């Protein structure tokens, strides 16, 4: 189809830079895992010994290039940072076996799951969905994707985030409750995964507020970095 086949011009396709390449990674969907580090689950009032992984999503056009300056998000007084390992899929399927999950991975990136924490807390209290606490404009900053073919599949490595040079989050990927292959296998039992899907795999402890004027810098050992500023 061409643009002339639509009553309105189609919106631009969301995409992410690929490290060392001119071509970009097209984004189909963005999935996220909640409370996948024990210490973070506890700081949010959860029980990591009992809770199976749970998922939520963000719209594809919430993806923001690393280095962007973002407006302070509306309808919140408590915007939080959450540094995460992001898995980018090159293929998909339904009910993927854990042993075969990594065959579907294109690469990995560092991302930040921005969260309107006050909206999330209010929704939880009222038993309502979190959609507007997680899936809003500019809520998924992400660095360049490092292809697994060049760097392998990270199972451990430092994951950290600093605000204005002060470290807030500092942990290791080995602390994840559910590994990337397990997440892919479990998620594919709920929805059919496809090429172009991104999966944010959860954040370690130390999440906290960011304010206008703040500069945020995250990095994952062997994977890459992500940066953003709040206008």
GIVEN-V386389 format. One line per field, one symbol per residue. psi: psi as a letter, one per 40 degrees, with the letter a starting at -180 (. if undefined). A space follows every 10 residues. Layout:
psi=???
//
This chain:
psi=iideeieihi iihiiiihhe idiihhhdih iihhgehddd ddeeeigeed hiiiiiiiid eehhiieihi ihiifieghi ihhihhhhhe iaiifhidde deeehdaiih ihghhgdddd dddddefiie deddfihfeg ihaihhhddd eahheiihhi hihfehhdhh aideehdhid dddddddeed ihiiheiihh eiiiieiiii iheihhhiih hedaihiiih .
//
